[in-house]
């Protein structure tokens, strides 16, 4: 996705909190609404499944979810994508990327 290491670390830190095993088949709370490496819910989960089906990927795989993540960042989450492209490749950049991702992508 052309992110530097700091931005990638910020994303991965959030993913780790959502799904500490990075299991693409994990369901939130043993059967809840969240699904996959990013615990997609509701319409976003439906979008993951539809996008993967329409683009030749399996939504239950890491590959399919990463390609969807790229698509989602470059379309629906473009402001987050652009912010992550701008963070400096520093410890502070990683912290800022993690915080921004949490507040504007995860939206807890």
Biopython code that builds the backbone (N, CA, C, O; Angstrom):
import numpy as np
from Bio.PDB.StructureBuilder import StructureBuilder

atoms = [
    (1, "UNK", "N", (0.819, -1.196, 0.000)),
    (1, "UNK", "CA", (0.000, 0.000, 0.000)),
    (1, "UNK", "C", (0.858, 1.252, 0.000)),
    (1, "UNK", "O", (0.343, 2.368, 0.082)),
    (2, "UNK", "N", (2.153, 1.066, -0.092)),
    (2, "UNK", "CA", (3.118, 2.166, -0.148)),
    (2, "UNK", "C", (3.245, 2.927, 1.167)),
    (2, "UNK", "O", (3.647, 4.091, 1.169)),
    (3, "UNK", "N", (2.905, 2.283, 2.289)),
    (3, "UNK", "CA", (3.096, 2.904, 3.582)),
    (3, "UNK", "C", (4.517, 2.640, 4.060)),
    (3, "UNK", "O", (5.109, 1.607, 3.745)),
    (4, "UNK", "N", (5.053, 3.577, 4.817)),
    (4, "UNK", "CA", (6.364, 3.325, 5.415)),
    (4, "UNK", "C", (6.194, 2.393, 6.627)),
    (4, "UNK", "O", (5.077, 2.019, 6.985)),
    (5, "UNK", "N", (7.313, 2.031, 7.240)),
    (5, "UNK", "CA", (7.270, 1.084, 8.355)),
    (5, "UNK", "C", (6.475, 1.621, 9.536)),
    (5, "UNK", "O", (5.784, 0.856, 10.209)),
    (6, "UNK", "N", (6.556, 2.904, 9.797)),
    (6, "UNK", "CA", (5.823, 3.494, 10.922)),
    (6, "UNK", "C", (4.312, 3.366, 10.711)),
    (6, "UNK", "O", (3.589, 2.967, 11.624)),
    (7, "UNK", "N", (3.842, 3.698, 9.524)),
    (7, "UNK", "CA", (2.408, 3.583, 9.230)),
    (7, "UNK", "C", (1.957, 2.134, 9.313)),
    (7, "UNK", "O", (0.899, 1.839, 9.867)),
    (8, "UNK", "N", (2.761, 1.227, 8.762)),
    (8, "UNK", "CA", (2.425, -0.202, 8.813)),
    (8, "UNK", "C", (2.343, -0.689, 10.254)),
    (8, "UNK", "O", (1.447, -1.457, 10.603)),
    (9, "UNK", "N", (3.275, -0.245, 11.089)),
    (9, "UNK", "CA", (3.250, -0.628, 12.511)),
    (9, "UNK", "C", (1.992, -0.114, 13.200)),
    (9, "UNK", "O", (1.412, -0.814, 14.030)),
    (10, "UNK", "N", (1.569, 1.091, 12.865)),
    (10, "UNK", "CA", (0.342, 1.642, 13.447)),
    (10, "UNK", "C", (-0.875, 0.815, 13.083)),
    (10, "UNK", "O", (-1.741, 0.570, 13.922)),
    (11, "UNK", "N", (-0.941, 0.386, 11.832)),
    (11, "UNK", "CA", (-2.053, -0.457, 11.384)),
    (11, "UNK", "C", (-2.003, -1.803, 12.101)),
    (11, "UNK", "O", (-3.007, -2.269, 12.639)),
    (12, "UNK", "N", (-0.827, -2.417, 12.102)),
    (12, "UNK", "CA", (-0.691, -3.743, 12.710)),
    (12, "UNK", "C", (-0.975, -3.727, 14.209)),
    (12, "UNK", "O", (-1.513, -4.693, 14.750)),
    (13, "UNK", "N", (-0.619, -2.641, 14.878)),
    (13, "UNK", "CA", (-0.915, -2.535, 16.309)),
    (13, "UNK", "C", (-2.422, -2.578, 16.550)),
    (13, "UNK", "O", (-2.886, -3.213, 17.496)),
    (14, "UNK", "N", (-3.181, -1.901, 15.694)),
    (14, "UNK", "CA", (-4.636, -1.926, 15.814)),
    (14, "UNK", "C", (-5.195, -3.303, 15.477)),
    (14, "UNK", "O", (-6.089, -3.801, 16.162)),
    (15, "UNK", "N", (-4.671, -3.911, 14.430)),
    (15, "UNK", "CA", (-5.128, -5.257, 14.064)),
    (15, "UNK", "C", (-4.869, -6.239, 15.205)),
    (15, "UNK", "O", (-5.694, -7.107, 15.489)),
    (16, "UNK", "N", (-3.726, -6.093, 15.848)),
    (16, "UNK", "CA", (-3.382, -6.975, 16.953)),
    (16, "UNK", "C", (-4.402, -6.858, 18.081)),
    (16, "UNK", "O", (-4.729, -7.856, 18.723)),
    (17, "UNK", "N", (-4.899, -5.673, 18.326)),
    (17, "UNK", "CA", (-5.900, -5.478, 19.386)),
    (17, "UNK", "C", (-7.256, -6.040, 18.958)),
    (17, "UNK", "O", (-8.037, -6.480, 19.803)),
    (18, "UNK", "N", (-7.538, -6.030, 17.667)),
    (18, "UNK", "CA", (-8.804, -6.567, 17.165)),
    (18, "UNK", "C", (-8.773, -8.089, 17.064)),
    (18, "UNK", "O", (-9.776, -8.758, 17.311)),
    (19, "UNK", "N", (-7.606, -8.630, 16.699)),
    (19, "UNK", "CA", (-7.488, -10.058, 16.406)),
    (19, "UNK", "C", (-6.040, -10.451, 16.658)),
    (19, "UNK", "O", (-5.227, -10.464, 15.734)),
    (20, "UNK", "N", (-5.718, -10.769, 17.899)),
    (20, "UNK", "CA", (-4.325, -10.965, 18.289)),
    (20, "UNK", "C", (-3.634, -12.161, 17.645)),
    (20, "UNK", "O", (-2.421, -12.322, 17.779)),
    (21, "UNK", "N", (-4.385, -12.990, 16.956)),
    (21, "UNK", "CA", (-3.765, -14.112, 16.245)),
    (21, "UNK", "C", (-3.720, -13.872, 14.737)),
    (21, "UNK", "O", (-3.204, -14.703, 13.990)),
    (22, "UNK", "N", (-4.257, -12.744, 14.293)),
    (22, "UNK", "CA", (-4.337, -12.413, 12.867)),
    (22, "UNK", "C", (-5.015, -13.545, 12.090)),
    (22, "UNK", "O", (-4.644, -13.844, 10.955)),
    (23, "UNK", "N", (-6.009, -14.164, 12.718)),
    (23, "UNK", "CA", (-6.756, -15.271, 12.118)),
    (23, "UNK", "C", (-7.839, -14.699, 11.211)),
    (23, "UNK", "O", (-8.763, -14.049, 11.700)),
    (24, "UNK", "N", (-7.749, -14.925, 9.903)),
    (24, "UNK", "CA", (-8.743, -14.358, 8.997)),
    (24, "UNK", "C", (-10.142, -14.955, 9.148)),
    (24, "UNK", "O", (-11.100, -14.417, 8.593)),
    (25, "UNK", "N", (-10.276, -16.055, 9.885)),
    (25, "UNK", "CA", (-11.601, -16.657, 10.067)),
    (25, "UNK", "C", (-12.186, -16.376, 11.447)),
    (25, "UNK", "O", (-13.253, -16.886, 11.787)),
    (26, "UNK", "N", (-11.502, -15.580, 12.228)),
    (26, "UNK", "CA", (-11.955, -15.318, 13.595)),
    (26, "UNK", "C", (-13.229, -14.480, 13.613)),
    (26, "UNK", "O", (-13.342, -13.462, 12.930)),
    (27, "UNK", "N", (-14.182, -14.944, 14.416)),
    (27, "UNK", "CA", (-15.405, -14.199, 14.676)),
    (27, "UNK", "C", (-15.285, -13.537, 16.034)),
    (27, "UNK", "O", (-14.796, -14.141, 16.989)),
    (28, "UNK", "N", (-15.724, -12.316, 16.116)),
    (28, "UNK", "CA", (-15.670, -11.551, 17.364)),
    (28, "UNK", "C", (-16.480, -12.243, 18.450)),
    (28, "UNK", "O", (-17.603, -12.691, 18.218)),
    (29, "UNK", "N", (-15.899, -12.321, 19.622)),
    (29, "UNK", "CA", (-16.589, -12.881, 20.784)),
    (29, "UNK", "C", (-17.250, -14.219, 20.483)),
    (29, "UNK", "O", (-18.402, -14.453, 20.851)),
    (30, "UNK", "N", (-16.513, -15.089, 19.814)),
    (30, "UNK", "CA", (-16.987, -16.454, 19.522)),
    (30, "UNK", "C", (-18.352, -16.457, 18.841)),
    (30, "UNK", "O", (-19.278, -17.123, 19.303)),
    (31, "UNK", "N", (-18.475, -15.721, 17.755)),
    (31, "UNK", "CA", (-19.711, -15.751, 16.986)),
    (31, "UNK", "C", (-20.365, -14.401, 16.806)),
    (31, "UNK", "O", (-21.439, -14.307, 16.211)),
    (32, "UNK", "N", (-19.733, -13.348, 17.312)),
    (32, "UNK", "CA", (-20.306, -12.008, 17.172)),
    (32, "UNK", "C", (-20.220, -11.482, 15.749)),
    (32, "UNK", "O", (-19.899, -12.220, 14.817)),
    (33, "UNK", "N", (-20.503, -10.230, 15.600)),
    (33, "UNK", "CA", (-20.596, -9.633, 14.278)),
    (33, "UNK", "C", (-19.243, -9.397, 13.612)),
    (33, "UNK", "O", (-19.142, -9.481, 12.388)),
    (34, "UNK", "N", (-18.200, -9.104, 14.392)),
    (34, "UNK", "CA", (-16.895, -8.815, 13.807)),
    (34, "UNK", "C", (-16.273, -10.043, 13.181)),
    (34, "UNK", "O", (-16.426, -11.158, 13.680)),
    (35, "UNK", "N", (-15.559, -9.827, 12.066)),
    (35, "UNK", "CA", (-14.995, -10.962, 11.346)),
    (35, "UNK", "C", (-13.630, -10.612, 10.761)),
    (35, "UNK", "O", (-13.424, -9.521, 10.230)),
    (36, "UNK", "N", (-12.717, -11.550, 10.869)),
    (36, "UNK", "CA", (-11.449, -11.458, 10.172)),
    (36, "UNK", "C", (-10.381, -10.668, 10.894)),
    (36, "UNK", "O", (-10.496, -10.376, 12.085)),
    (37, "UNK", "N", (-9.329, -10.322, 10.147)),
    (37, "UNK", "CA", (-8.162, -9.666, 10.731)),
    (37, "UNK", "C", (-8.474, -8.270, 11.248)),
    (37, "UNK", "O", (-7.785, -7.771, 12.137)),
    (38, "UNK", "N", (-9.497, -7.638, 10.705)),
    (38, "UNK", "CA", (-9.871, -6.290, 11.153)),
    (38, "UNK", "C", (-11.219, -6.264, 11.860)),
    (38, "UNK", "O", (-11.715, -5.198, 12.224)),
    (39, "UNK", "N", (-11.809, -7.442, 12.054)),
    (39, "UNK", "CA", (-13.107, -7.539, 12.712)),
    (39, "UNK", "C", (-14.138, -6.634, 12.037)),
    (39, "UNK", "O", (-14.789, -5.808, 12.679)),
    (40, "UNK", "N", (-14.265, -6.818, 10.714)),
    (40, "UNK", "CA", (-15.260, -6.082, 9.953)),
    (40, "UNK", "C", (-16.653, -6.437, 10.456)),
    (40, "UNK", "O", (-16.935, -7.606, 10.719)),
    (41, "UNK", "N", (-17.525, -5.444, 10.591)),
    (41, "UNK", "CA", (-18.884, -5.657, 11.069)),
    (41, "UNK", "C", (-19.886, -5.019, 10.122)),
    (41, "UNK", "O", (-19.544, -4.146, 9.324)),
    (42, "UNK", "N", (-21.117, -5.468, 10.223)),
    (42, "UNK", "CA", (-22.224, -4.869, 9.493)),
    (42, "UNK", "C", (-21.988, -4.779, 7.999)),
    (42, "UNK", "O", (-21.579, -5.745, 7.354)),
    (43, "UNK", "N", (-22.255, -3.596, 7.462)),
    (43, "UNK", "CA", (-22.117, -3.372, 6.021)),
    (43, "UNK", "C", (-20.678, -3.567, 5.554)),
    (43, "UNK", "O", (-20.441, -3.999, 4.426)),
    (44, "UNK", "N", (-19.728, -3.250, 6.413)),
    (44, "UNK", "CA", (-18.320, -3.430, 6.014)),
    (44, "UNK", "C", (-17.984, -4.912, 5.882)),
    (44, "UNK", "O", (-17.202, -5.287, 5.008)),
    (45, "UNK", "N", (-18.554, -5.750, 6.724)),
    (45, "UNK", "CA", (-18.348, -7.196, 6.584)),
    (45, "UNK", "C", (-18.982, -7.687, 5.284)),
    (45, "UNK", "O", (-18.381, -8.472, 4.551)),
    (46, "UNK", "N", (-20.190, -7.223, 5.006)),
    (46, "UNK", "CA", (-20.860, -7.581, 3.752)),
    (46, "UNK", "C", (-20.027, -7.116, 2.563)),
    (46, "UNK", "O", (-19.868, -7.852, 1.589)),
    (47, "UNK", "N", (-19.494, -5.896, 2.639)),
    (47, "UNK", "CA", (-18.653, -5.373, 1.556)),
    (47, "UNK", "C", (-17.411, -6.230, 1.352)),
    (47, "UNK", "O", (-17.016, -6.490, 0.215)),
    (48, "UNK", "N", (-16.789, -6.674, 2.452)),
    (48, "UNK", "CA", (-15.634, -7.567, 2.365)),
    (48, "UNK", "C", (-16.009, -8.817, 1.575)),
    (48, "UNK", "O", (-15.317, -9.194, 0.630)),
    (49, "UNK", "N", (-17.090, -9.446, 1.963)),
    (49, "UNK", "CA", (-17.498, -10.687, 1.326)),
    (49, "UNK", "C", (-17.850, -10.473, -0.147)),
    (49, "UNK", "O", (-17.443, -11.259, -1.003)),
    (50, "UNK", "N", (-18.597, -9.421, -0.441)),
    (50, "UNK", "CA", (-18.990, -9.151, -1.828)),
    (50, "UNK", "C", (-17.787, -8.782, -2.687)),
    (50, "UNK", "O", (-17.652, -9.267, -3.811)),
    (51, "UNK", "N", (-16.912, -7.922, -2.161)),
    (51, "UNK", "CA", (-15.750, -7.507, -2.929)),
    (51, "UNK", "C", (-14.875, -8.714, -3.244)),
    (51, "UNK", "O", (-14.433, -8.877, -4.382)),
    (52, "UNK", "N", (-14.624, -9.551, -2.262)),
    (52, "UNK", "CA", (-13.786, -10.732, -2.487)),
    (52, "UNK", "C", (-14.408, -11.648, -3.540)),
    (52, "UNK", "O", (-13.718, -12.109, -4.449)),
    (53, "UNK", "N", (-15.694, -11.910, -3.420)),
    (53, "UNK", "CA", (-16.376, -12.755, -4.399)),
    (53, "UNK", "C", (-16.266, -12.160, -5.803)),
    (53, "UNK", "O", (-15.982, -12.879, -6.760)),
    (54, "UNK", "N", (-16.486, -10.863, -5.927)),
    (54, "UNK", "CA", (-16.458, -10.197, -7.233)),
    (54, "UNK", "C", (-15.060, -10.055, -7.810)),
    (54, "UNK", "O", (-14.910, -9.791, -9.003)),
    (55, "UNK", "N", (-14.029, -10.227, -6.980)),
    (55, "UNK", "CA", (-12.656, -10.038, -7.449)),
    (55, "UNK", "C", (-11.810, -11.301, -7.377)),
    (55, "UNK", "O", (-10.583, -11.240, -7.453)),
    (56, "UNK", "N", (-12.471, -12.445, -7.231)),
    (56, "UNK", "CA", (-11.780, -13.720, -7.289)),
    (56, "UNK", "C", (-11.003, -14.102, -6.052)),
    (56, "UNK", "O", (-10.060, -14.890, -6.132)),
    (57, "UNK", "N", (-11.385, -13.551, -4.894)),
    (57, "UNK", "CA", (-10.721, -13.884, -3.643)),
    (57, "UNK", "C", (-11.697, -14.565, -2.703)),
    (57, "UNK", "O", (-12.912, -14.442, -2.855)),
    (58, "UNK", "N", (-11.167, -15.269, -1.750)),
    (58, "UNK", "CA", (-11.952, -15.890, -0.698)),
    (58, "UNK", "C", (-11.871, -14.971, 0.519)),
    (58, "UNK", "O", (-10.779, -14.692, 1.014)),
    (59, "UNK", "N", (-13.015, -14.503, 1.001)),
    (59, "UNK", "CA", (-13.028, -13.551, 2.111)),
    (59, "UNK", "C", (-12.568, -14.171, 3.430)),
    (59, "UNK", "O", (-12.369, -13.453, 4.409)),
    (60, "UNK", "N", (-12.399, -15.468, 3.468)),
    (60, "UNK", "CA", (-11.933, -16.110, 4.696)),
    (60, "UNK", "C", (-10.420, -16.301, 4.711)),
    (60, "UNK", "O", (-9.887, -16.962, 5.603)),
    (61, "UNK", "N", (-9.724, -15.725, 3.725)),
    (61, "UNK", "CA", (-8.267, -15.868, 3.663)),
    (61, "UNK", "C", (-7.575, -14.545, 3.960)),
    (61, "UNK", "O", (-8.137, -13.468, 3.762)),
    (62, "UNK", "N", (-6.349, -14.655, 4.438)),
    (62, "UNK", "CA", (-5.543, -13.469, 4.685)),
    (62, "UNK", "C", (-5.346, -12.685, 3.391)),
    (62, "UNK", "O", (-5.445, -11.458, 3.391)),
    (63, "UNK", "N", (-5.071, -13.376, 2.297)),
    (63, "UNK", "CA", (-4.865, -12.702, 1.015)),
    (63, "UNK", "C", (-6.096, -11.892, 0.615)),
    (63, "UNK", "O", (-5.978, -10.720, 0.259)),
    (64, "UNK", "N", (-7.266, -12.505, 0.672)),
    (64, "UNK", "CA", (-8.491, -11.796, 0.303)),
    (64, "UNK", "C", (-8.741, -10.586, 1.175)),
    (64, "UNK", "O", (-9.126, -9.527, 0.679)),
    (65, "UNK", "N", (-8.524, -10.735, 2.482)),
    (65, "UNK", "CA", (-8.772, -9.625, 3.402)),
    (65, "UNK", "C", (-7.764, -8.494, 3.219)),
    (65, "UNK", "O", (-8.122, -7.321, 3.334)),
    (66, "UNK", "N", (-6.518, -8.832, 2.938)),
    (66, "UNK", "CA", (-5.522, -7.781, 2.706)),
    (66, "UNK", "C", (-5.808, -7.019, 1.422)),
    (66, "UNK", "O", (-5.653, -5.799, 1.380)),
    (67, "UNK", "N", (-6.223, -7.721, 0.377)),
    (67, "UNK", "CA", (-6.577, -7.018, -0.859)),
    (67, "UNK", "C", (-7.806, -6.141, -0.647)),
    (67, "UNK", "O", (-7.871, -5.034, -1.180)),
    (68, "UNK", "N", (-8.784, -6.622, 0.126)),
    (68, "UNK", "CA", (-9.946, -5.793, 0.429)),
    (68, "UNK", "C", (-9.546, -4.596, 1.276)),
    (68, "UNK", "O", (-10.036, -3.489, 1.052)),
    (69, "UNK", "N", (-8.667, -4.802, 2.240)),
    (69, "UNK", "CA", (-8.182, -3.697, 3.064)),
    (69, "UNK", "C", (-7.561, -2.612, 2.183)),
    (69, "UNK", "O", (-7.814, -1.423, 2.378)),
    (70, "UNK", "N", (-6.762, -3.026, 1.231)),
    (70, "UNK", "CA", (-6.159, -2.069, 0.290)),
    (70, "UNK", "C", (-7.251, -1.324, -0.476)),
    (70, "UNK", "O", (-7.215, -0.098, -0.583)),
    (71, "UNK", "N", (-8.210, -2.060, -1.000)),
    (71, "UNK", "CA", (-9.314, -1.441, -1.742)),
    (71, "UNK", "C", (-10.079, -0.458, -0.854)),
    (71, "UNK", "O", (-10.343, 0.676, -1.253)),
    (72, "UNK", "N", (-10.429, -0.903, 0.350)),
    (72, "UNK", "CA", (-11.205, -0.053, 1.257)),
    (72, "UNK", "C", (-10.436, 1.220, 1.612)),
    (72, "UNK", "O", (-11.016, 2.305, 1.663)),
    (73, "UNK", "N", (-9.131, 1.086, 1.858)),
    (73, "UNK", "CA", (-8.324, 2.259, 2.196)),
    (73, "UNK", "C", (-8.234, 3.242, 1.043)),
    (73, "UNK", "O", (-8.198, 4.453, 1.261)),
    (74, "UNK", "N", (-8.198, 2.740, -0.167)),
    (74, "UNK", "CA", (-8.024, 3.616, -1.325)),
    (74, "UNK", "C", (-9.346, 4.143, -1.874)),
    (74, "UNK", "O", (-9.357, 4.909, -2.838)),
    (75, "UNK", "N", (-10.472, 3.733, -1.258)),
    (75, "UNK", "CA", (-11.778, 4.228, -1.707)),
    (75, "UNK", "C", (-12.540, 4.822, -0.526)),
    (75, "UNK", "O", (-12.549, 6.040, -0.345)),
    (76, "UNK", "N", (-13.173, 3.981, 0.270)),
    (76, "UNK", "CA", (-14.024, 4.445, 1.375)),
    (76, "UNK", "C", (-13.260, 5.114, 2.506)),
    (76, "UNK", "O", (-13.817, 5.954, 3.212)),
    (77, "UNK", "N", (-12.014, 4.760, 2.686)),
    (77, "UNK", "CA", (-11.203, 5.300, 3.784)),
    (77, "UNK", "C", (-10.025, 6.112, 3.238)),
    (77, "UNK", "O", (-8.918, 6.045, 3.772)),
    (78, "UNK", "N", (-10.268, 6.865, 2.188)),
    (78, "UNK", "CA", (-9.199, 7.594, 1.513)),
    (78, "UNK", "C", (-8.519, 8.616, 2.422)),
    (78, "UNK", "O", (-7.310, 8.821, 2.308)),
    (79, "UNK", "N", (-9.259, 9.256, 3.314)),
    (79, "UNK", "CA", (-8.628, 10.234, 4.209)),
    (79, "UNK", "C", (-7.639, 9.539, 5.151)),
    (79, "UNK", "O", (-6.583, 10.089, 5.462)),
    (80, "UNK", "N", (-7.981, 8.339, 5.598)),
    (80, "UNK", "CA", (-7.066, 7.575, 6.456)),
    (80, "UNK", "C", (-5.837, 7.168, 5.641)),
    (80, "UNK", "O", (-4.702, 7.302, 6.100)),
    (81, "UNK", "N", (-6.074, 6.680, 4.450)),
    (81, "UNK", "CA", (-4.984, 6.269, 3.555)),
    (81, "UNK", "C", (-4.013, 7.435, 3.321)),
    (81, "UNK", "O", (-2.799, 7.271, 3.439)),
    (82, "UNK", "N", (-4.551, 8.592, 2.995)),
    (82, "UNK", "CA", (-3.702, 9.754, 2.732)),
    (82, "UNK", "C", (-2.930, 10.186, 3.973)),
    (82, "UNK", "O", (-1.763, 10.566, 3.879)),
    (83, "UNK", "N", (-3.574, 10.129, 5.128)),
    (83, "UNK", "CA", (-2.878, 10.467, 6.362)),
    (83, "UNK", "C", (-1.712, 9.509, 6.591)),
    (83, "UNK", "O", (-0.603, 9.940, 6.908)),
    (84, "UNK", "N", (-1.962, 8.221, 6.433)),
    (84, "UNK", "CA", (-0.915, 7.223, 6.667)),
    (84, "UNK", "C", (0.255, 7.390, 5.706)),
    (84, "UNK", "O", (1.401, 7.116, 6.062)),
    (85, "UNK", "N", (-0.031, 7.833, 4.502)),
    (85, "UNK", "CA", (1.053, 8.090, 3.543)),
    (85, "UNK", "C", (1.936, 9.252, 3.982)),
    (85, "UNK", "O", (3.078, 9.372, 3.536)),
    (86, "UNK", "N", (1.410, 10.105, 4.852)),
    (86, "UNK", "CA", (2.142, 11.314, 5.236)),
    (86, "UNK", "C", (2.889, 11.203, 6.561)),
    (86, "UNK", "O", (3.668, 12.098, 6.888)),
    (87, "UNK", "N", (2.682, 10.141, 7.335)),
    (87, "UNK", "CA", (3.342, 10.081, 8.635)),
    (87, "UNK", "C", (4.843, 9.860, 8.458)),
    (87, "UNK", "O", (5.266, 9.113, 7.576)),
    (88, "UNK", "N", (5.642, 10.512, 9.298)),
    (88, "UNK", "CA", (7.091, 10.296, 9.218)),
    (88, "UNK", "C", (7.450, 8.887, 9.675)),
    (88, "UNK", "O", (6.759, 8.299, 10.508)),
    (89, "UNK", "N", (8.507, 8.368, 9.139)),
    (89, "UNK", "CA", (8.952, 7.020, 9.466)),
    (89, "UNK", "C", (9.772, 7.038, 10.758)),
    (89, "UNK", "O", (10.976, 6.779, 10.767)),
    (90, "UNK", "N", (9.067, 7.355, 11.846)),
    (90, "UNK", "CA", (9.685, 7.505, 13.166)),
    (90, "UNK", "C", (8.803, 6.809, 14.199)),
    (90, "UNK", "O", (7.696, 6.363, 13.896)),
    (91, "UNK", "N", (9.314, 6.729, 15.413)),
    (91, "UNK", "CA", (8.511, 6.179, 16.505)),
    (91, "UNK", "C", (7.244, 7.013, 16.686)),
    (91, "UNK", "O", (6.154, 6.467, 16.855)),
    (92, "UNK", "N", (7.391, 8.330, 16.651)),
    (92, "UNK", "CA", (6.219, 9.200, 16.784)),
    (92, "UNK", "C", (5.258, 8.991, 15.619)),
    (92, "UNK", "O", (4.042, 9.026, 15.807)),
    (93, "UNK", "N", (5.789, 8.776, 14.427)),
    (93, "UNK", "CA", (4.942, 8.498, 13.267)),
    (93, "UNK", "C", (4.128, 7.234, 13.462)),
    (93, "UNK", "O", (2.952, 7.194, 13.099)),
    (94, "UNK", "N", (4.739, 6.188, 14.034)),
    (94, "UNK", "CA", (4.025, 4.937, 14.306)),
    (94, "UNK", "C", (2.908, 5.171, 15.319)),
    (94, "UNK", "O", (1.790, 4.682, 15.154)),
    (95, "UNK", "N", (3.229, 5.926, 16.368)),
    (95, "UNK", "CA", (2.223, 6.244, 17.382)),
    (95, "UNK", "C", (1.068, 7.030, 16.761)),
    (95, "UNK", "O", (-0.099, 6.715, 16.993)),
    (96, "UNK", "N", (1.396, 8.046, 15.975)),
    (96, "UNK", "CA", (0.367, 8.877, 15.339)),
    (96, "UNK", "C", (-0.477, 8.055, 14.374)),
    (96, "UNK", "O", (-1.695, 8.223, 14.317)),
    (97, "UNK", "N", (0.164, 7.166, 13.613)),
    (97, "UNK", "CA", (-0.567, 6.310, 12.679)),
    (97, "UNK", "C", (-1.537, 5.401, 13.429)),
    (97, "UNK", "O", (-2.684, 5.232, 13.015)),
    (98, "UNK", "N", (-1.075, 4.819, 14.527)),
    (98, "UNK", "CA", (-1.932, 3.927, 15.317)),
    (98, "UNK", "C", (-3.137, 4.682, 15.875)),
    (98, "UNK", "O", (-4.267, 4.197, 15.815)),
    (99, "UNK", "N", (-2.888, 5.865, 16.413)),
    (99, "UNK", "CA", (-3.977, 6.655, 16.987)),
    (99, "UNK", "C", (-4.972, 7.084, 15.914)),
    (99, "UNK", "O", (-6.183, 7.007, 16.120)),
    (100, "UNK", "N", (-4.465, 7.535, 14.773)),
    (100, "UNK", "CA", (-5.347, 7.987, 13.691)),
    (100, "UNK", "C", (-6.176, 6.824, 13.159)),
    (100, "UNK", "O", (-7.379, 6.960, 12.937)),
    (101, "UNK", "N", (-5.521, 5.674, 12.954)),
    (101, "UNK", "CA", (-6.219, 4.485, 12.464)),
    (101, "UNK", "C", (-7.340, 4.099, 13.429)),
    (101, "UNK", "O", (-8.462, 3.808, 13.012)),
    (102, "UNK", "N", (-7.025, 4.102, 14.701)),
    (102, "UNK", "CA", (-8.021, 3.739, 15.702)),
    (102, "UNK", "C", (-9.223, 4.677, 15.644)),
    (102, "UNK", "O", (-10.363, 4.214, 15.625)),
    (103, "UNK", "N", (-8.988, 5.965, 15.616)),
    (103, "UNK", "CA", (-10.071, 6.940, 15.677)),
    (103, "UNK", "C", (-10.834, 7.106, 14.375)),
    (103, "UNK", "O", (-12.022, 7.428, 14.397)),
    (104, "UNK", "N", (-10.167, 6.890, 13.224)),
    (104, "UNK", "CA", (-10.805, 7.188, 11.942)),
    (104, "UNK", "C", (-11.058, 5.969, 11.063)),
    (104, "UNK", "O", (-11.774, 6.071, 10.068)),
    (105, "UNK", "N", (-10.486, 4.822, 11.410)),
    (105, "UNK", "CA", (-10.731, 3.606, 10.653)),
    (105, "UNK", "C", (-11.507, 2.609, 11.499)),
    (105, "UNK", "O", (-12.551, 2.107, 11.082)),
    (106, "UNK", "N", (-10.992, 2.324, 12.693)),
    (106, "UNK", "CA", (-11.694, 1.414, 13.598)),
    (106, "UNK", "C", (-12.960, 2.075, 14.145)),
    (106, "UNK", "O", (-14.005, 1.435, 14.258)),
    (107, "UNK", "N", (-12.856, 3.335, 14.475)),
    (107, "UNK", "CA", (-13.945, 4.142, 15.026)),
    (107, "UNK", "C", (-14.600, 3.438, 16.211)),
    (107, "UNK", "O", (-15.759, 3.029, 16.140)),
    (108, "UNK", "N", (-13.829, 3.299, 17.324)),
    (108, "UNK", "CA", (-14.367, 2.591, 18.482)),
    (108, "UNK", "C", (-15.482, 3.380, 19.181)),
    (108, "UNK", "O", (-16.037, 2.916, 20.176)),
]
sb = StructureBuilder()
sb.init_structure("model")
sb.init_model(0)
sb.init_chain("A")
sb.init_seg("    ")
for serial, (resi, resn, name, xyz) in enumerate(atoms, 1):
    if name == "N":
        sb.init_residue(resn, " ", resi, " ")
    sb.init_atom(name, np.array(xyz, "f"), 0.0, 1.0, " ", f" {name:<3s}", serial, name[0])
structure = sb.get_structure()
